[in-house]
């Protein structure tokens, strides 16, 4: 398998992962259990956990996990592009990769909690236990993606704008997404604001995947710049 094909597969993993994640979350949310978790009352949650969760809930959670795996592969592919463009020592590109992987790791807590809720629903799960699992799931998902949207997007934007690792519109888009997520991260939870950081992050991942499929190399590397050429 050629290096070019592997690079395209890495870029495509971001495209597939960014689509599967919302699909999986929607499938889980489309069940009575999932609907009761998304701003539902105690009464709706209590009613939802009295019956076993449908197969749709487990499928949705599995697709969400698969999305996270694919996005980690994409993050590694994107890191290679940033690192090649940034050159030595490349600490910003490493920080971007670390931010993405740590953020995905944080969101695994919500998948574990959702899985536990689905597995225990209809089998004697207590309301207080369900509420605790719900709070862990929603909190870890929100904070995990805000962390990715701030650290990963911020570092990727700096590399992109500094050494033209991406088209300028994509780099400025990353900077805008990072700013939105930073504001949301610092805002007190008592202030109700639209959760714009999550969809903006996924839209950027989709756009970056397409750009990397169309233009596998950075413009400078493609032009043969010795400072940005791939290392052996």
C-alpha angles and dihedrals in degrees: 000000000000124000090240092056091048090051091051091049089052091051092046091053088067091052093050094041094050089053098043094051097062091039092054092045090049092050091052092043091051092067124085089250094050093045090053090054096054101076093314124150127254088254094056091047091048090052093046096054093053091075128054114262115255123245088256090070093053092045091051093050092047092052089050090054091048089050090056091051092051092047091054089054089049091048090055090050091048090048089056090054093047093045093050091050097042097047125198130018089013097186095151092057090048090051089051092053092045091050092052097046094045090048092052089047089054091052090055087078090066092050091050091049093047090049091051091049092050093045095048099039109113092015103089099289109167120230094238091052090050091050091051092050090047093052092048091049097048094040096050092045093051096044094042094055093041087054091050091044092052108037101027096041093042094053093042089051093051093050092044094051094041101049103013096247088159137021108285094247090057093048093049088047089056090051091051092049091049091052093049092049092047091054091048091047092053096041116102113250090235089072111082111220131159111267094241096151095073099053093039090054092051093046089053092049089052092049093046091050092053092047091050091049092051095039108027093178132050113258092248094049092046089053090055101252106175093213093055101036117123114270118238 
